[in-house]
Amino acid sequence: MKTHFPAWLLAAFIFTSCGNPEAGQQGHENKPSELEGTWKLLSGTLIEKGDTTVTDYTKNVSFIKIINDSHFAFLQHDLSKGKDSTASFSAGGGAYTLQDSAYTEKLEYCTARDWEGNEFHFTISIQNDTLVQRGVEKVEAAGVERLNIEKYVRVK
């Protein structure tokens, strides 16, 4: 007498076998970190050689940062649609690492090409829908060494 497995049982076995093996061992699925998502920059503070510049990113310019499980990208442009002296556009992105609150960006692409290939080390904190990123930006090719503090809100 031949024994046959019901087709649905075989399909269910194959389907569950193809999942993430580590997720099954940990007892839960991999969930996105609270850092992942789209963030809108509200304000930026640059402190360089004793001078402080604060930029309000809710007026005249818009800046977003998009973060997935391994990479980040940022886009900035003026709100005058490029039709006056404030016309600007910049973008960049690359890989990042996150260990507790230590966030490191490895800038692989950037409209400011002398910034490419640099790593930037930040400390981040997230409370509710607000992300604060703080760290020193140092780019020898551009003659830049400054403290950068950015405050973002999550885009829903």
PyMOL commands that set and color helices and strands:
alter all, ss='L'
color gray80, all
select helices_A, chain A and resi 7-17+21-26+113-115+140-142
alter helices_A, ss='H'
color red, helices_A
select strands_A, chain A and resi 37-48+51-56+61-67+71-78+89-99+102-110+119-127+130-139+144-154
alter strands_A, ss='S'
color yellow, strands_A
deselect
rebuild
show_as cartoon
